[in-house]
């Protein structure tokens, strides 16, 4: 009897060269989680690239990384620094990657989140 693959195993074995639109259409929940991870990383580091993020994200998230960065850029939450770095992923043969930082909008969102987290909780 053939063993059925789990959803995680199916995603891991999926073709890696999907278009960004195809990746985004597959699971908005997964992309949302990766967007949150990219944003959180940006609140902790002044600049970052996909190289930095691949080191801290699980393998399954790598397929959503480009779509997440593009989504945050389009929303004005992160901005390109004008710098590029070579990819450290061997299969990309040193492809150039953008270096990103939180935009003013992204920094405002981070400050609002911090302020909400510091408010005393109401007694139940």
C-alpha positions as CSV (number, residue, x, y, z in Angstrom):
1,X,0.0,0.0,0.0
2,X,1.3,3.4,-0.9
3,X,1.8,5.9,1.9
4,X,-0.2,9.2,1.4
5,X,1.9,12.3,1.6
6,X,1.1,14.9,4.2
7,X,0.3,18.5,3.0
8,X,3.7,19.6,4.2
9,X,5.4,16.8,2.2
10,X,3.4,17.7,-0.9
11,X,4.4,21.3,-0.6
12,X,8.1,20.4,0.0
13,X,8.1,18.2,-3.2
14,X,6.3,20.8,-5.3
15,X,8.1,22.3,-8.3
16,X,10.4,25.1,-7.0
17,X,10.2,27.3,-10.1
18,X,6.7,28.5,-9.8
19,X,5.8,32.1,-10.8
20,X,5.2,34.5,-7.9
21,X,1.5,34.7,-8.8
22,X,1.1,30.9,-8.7
23,X,2.8,30.8,-5.3
24,X,0.6,33.6,-3.9
25,X,-2.5,31.8,-5.2
26,X,-1.6,28.5,-3.5
27,X,-2.1,29.7,0.1
28,X,-2.8,33.2,1.4
29,X,-2.4,31.9,4.9
30,X,1.2,30.6,4.3
31,X,2.1,33.8,2.5
32,X,0.6,35.9,5.4
33,X,2.8,34.0,7.9
34,X,5.9,34.6,5.8
35,X,5.0,38.3,5.4
36,X,4.7,38.5,9.2
37,X,8.1,36.8,9.6
38,X,9.7,39.2,7.0
39,X,8.1,42.2,8.8
40,X,9.2,41.0,12.2
41,X,12.8,40.4,10.9
42,X,12.7,44.0,9.6
43,X,11.8,45.4,13.0
44,X,14.9,43.7,14.4
45,X,17.4,44.5,11.7
46,X,18.1,47.8,9.9
47,X,18.6,46.1,6.5
48,X,18.0,42.6,5.2
49,X,17.9,40.5,2.1
50,X,16.4,37.1,1.1
51,X,19.7,35.6,2.1
52,X,19.2,36.6,5.7
53,X,15.6,35.5,5.8
54,X,16.3,32.0,4.3
55,X,18.6,31.4,7.2
56,X,15.8,31.9,9.7
57,X,12.7,30.6,7.9
58,X,11.8,26.9,7.5
59,X,12.4,25.3,4.1
60,X,8.7,25.4,3.2
61,X,8.6,29.2,3.6
62,X,11.3,29.8,1.0
63,X,8.8,29.5,-1.9
64,X,6.7,32.3,-0.4
65,X,9.6,34.6,0.3
66,X,9.6,36.5,-3.0
67,X,5.9,37.0,-2.9
68,X,6.0,38.2,0.7
69,X,8.7,40.7,0.0
70,X,6.9,41.9,-3.1
71,X,3.6,42.3,-1.2
72,X,5.2,44.3,1.7
73,X,7.0,46.5,-0.9
74,X,3.8,47.1,-2.8
75,X,2.0,48.0,0.5
76,X,4.8,50.5,1.3
77,X,5.8,48.6,4.5
78,X,9.4,48.0,3.3
79,X,11.5,49.8,0.8
80,X,14.6,49.0,-1.4
81,X,17.8,50.5,-0.1
82,X,19.2,50.8,-3.6
83,X,21.8,48.1,-2.8
84,X,22.0,44.5,-4.0
85,X,23.9,41.5,-2.8
86,X,24.7,38.2,-4.5
87,X,22.4,35.3,-3.5
88,X,24.0,32.7,-1.3
89,X,21.7,30.0,-2.7
90,X,23.9,27.8,-4.9
91,X,21.1,27.1,-7.4
92,X,20.8,30.8,-8.2
93,X,24.5,31.2,-9.3
94,X,24.9,34.5,-7.4
95,X,21.7,36.1,-8.7
96,X,21.5,39.7,-7.4
97,X,19.0,40.2,-4.5
98,X,17.6,43.5,-3.3
99,X,18.5,44.8,0.2
100,X,15.4,46.0,2.1
101,X,14.6,48.1,5.2
102,X,11.3,49.1,6.9
103,X,9.9,52.2,5.3
104,X,8.5,55.1,7.4
105,X,5.1,53.4,7.2
106,X,6.6,50.2,8.4
107,X,8.3,51.9,11.3
108,X,5.1,53.7,12.3
109,X,3.3,50.3,12.3
110,X,6.0,48.9,14.5
111,X,5.8,51.8,17.0
112,X,2.0,51.4,17.1
113,X,2.4,47.7,17.9
114,X,4.9,48.4,20.6
115,X,2.6,51.0,22.2
116,X,-0.3,48.6,22.2
117,X,1.9,46.0,23.8
118,X,2.9,48.3,26.6
119,X,-0.7,49.3,27.6
120,X,-1.8,47.8,30.9
121,X,-4.3,45.0,30.6
122,X,-7.8,45.6,32.0
123,X,-8.7,43.5,35.0
124,X,-11.2,40.8,34.3
